[in-house]
Amino acid sequence: MEGIKEIIRNWLTHCGIISTGKLIDGRYPYHGFIVEYERHYATDFAESCVQFSTADLKNAVFSPEGYLTDIEVYPDYISVRYSGINRWKYVKGMIIGFEACIKCSEFSFDLIINSGGIIRIPVNEILNDYLSNTKFTRGLLINSFDDLEDVFRNMFGGCADLSRYINDLSCPEYRRFILKTDFLDEYEKMNLSCNRNKSGYKSDKKNVLNLLKEYEGVSAKYCSNDRYYCVTRDIDDVTIGYNVIISYNTLIEFIIWGKRNEESLFCTPGIEWIVKEHGSGHKLASLQFQSLAELKVIFDFMLKHLDVLYSLFNAN
């Protein structure tokens, strides 16, 4: 899969260390893949060779509701594959999971991604590459069933996180736009510098549409049922665009999307969410403006970058 190493590096950046732990399946604390893996790696065990039975290995696998889980167990090997029910809309048929070679109490893990072809990624290799050192040189030493459950739970947490990143960035042109251009950095600067003073200004649908229609090469309309503005650009069989909800003087959502012949290529929540998940990681408030002139500055920025995204598709 094109760009998988780039996606994994972005995933580790944002999901490697989570300052505020979150719960897996609403129950188990998870602090990010690197943190949880390192915690088990650093555990000091006396030399031993605990042999886990096939039943132990199967029973330790974490398989929450909403996932189909395929488990294969051999004397020195376990393979666990997850496929999300009603998930991974854009990466059709993606299966993700992990495999472990077992030697006594030592488990050496690979991440497995299958989406029309199998990609095997040794966990130590990706972590050492990301950290730019050779910190991890062996497998995890696991000497109790409780630790085995904990490790498998954390491996699932990593697979679930990574699957979301692969899904979000599965379209090559969109991935390059998010990870290789300055869009997210510049959007964050604009967001933080926007005028948030209290004002009685209220946007008018007619004025907003007239403003949008001034831009060459784009189509703009107001979808009255869901109360949002839609700005699009077409490249052969591909349509890309922004949906924006404006309430009084606030842009509640700015959604980027793309489709080819009515089939979705990408679609994400608001851009503030993209900055949090794939950019700086900072949490941003919605954009605000106090005049039509300030709104034009925002649209100038967004449509300039829509042209950048357009150029990536056009180049292909």
Steps between C-alpha positions, in 0.01 A plus 500: 500500500644831387622728777452250785826595676401867485159417646657292778739781592208741521309247710790457743537878525140545611417162656839392630473702819161619622539748785152428632431128494188379322301183552495203266145367468402744774687299765875469460743795520719557196778759476618455143676224313861594580427559868314172549753295301793656685331435835493126431844501340655663807353252748779320682425128513721230638597246238220250451317314230126507557315293243157634409246249375299546181197575717698763696605676180149498354337614824748787538412655162302822537200505266251777580156538352501639147796295375523163332805320639687217332747313723751233399718338765798269457755378758741789433282747314173695524321703234213741581309685228233765552246624248269778610126461457370811319847658529773598253262643246771613259748211533275223379560158650788614720607248764752601763654309788815357647709186501744383765778243492521337843820366656443401861375826658625728222247634247633674187220699335426605142214726395306360204303708250303330225322713240543321170851397606664412829745741663699368796665755728724386790406710804859544619601619153235772473561623855878511460459680168263753654719556808820503287677249723521126565325501835289190434709191420290209630140398547276564800553269798162379627481277806136506608157473342406847630801652324415306185147646503639848558747474211237365260262777606763761424578340165131528414506868607788560260326316216179697553687833506707414196198380302338840553807678364523272199132558434531879531806521274424223251456735203856578374422855384322586823781345706759715320281806555474436875853377571717664234360851456488787750119496510453389862775730634362799313141419598601486866671842472189646337273342759701632793520850352134534398287774652302360794372827645134508595295651224142531384598412143281233339585342166242509226449202265474718190821689580690177576389341172585812302843500662560134416387544141772761445764225499591371156482128425285399796131429547314614810152424631304506823346169613191619684400167657825466696582872498852494363689656210666268251798614293631257237750460222502228231798323344382251237312237701614636840315762703665661802350757730425658833179497695466781751237573762474867595304609804486877554873586496644152562615236256390194696643242261726504197491150352732394217379220277562337165324245283548326168187412303294537820729263694664660804877546487534679834286692744602624840339691786578870543849629427557570869471123549753439221749734670457305824531156337755559223656842558639665812266312733366826644130538566360799312174690534278566198582792272324832558467823302352843570432623147455382144855620430636269773295212362654567157849463651400156629353396164807635319714271713277194463453532126870562446567165669214335313701592190804328654298183557359533149852520356595170669211323331560679173865390501384139502 
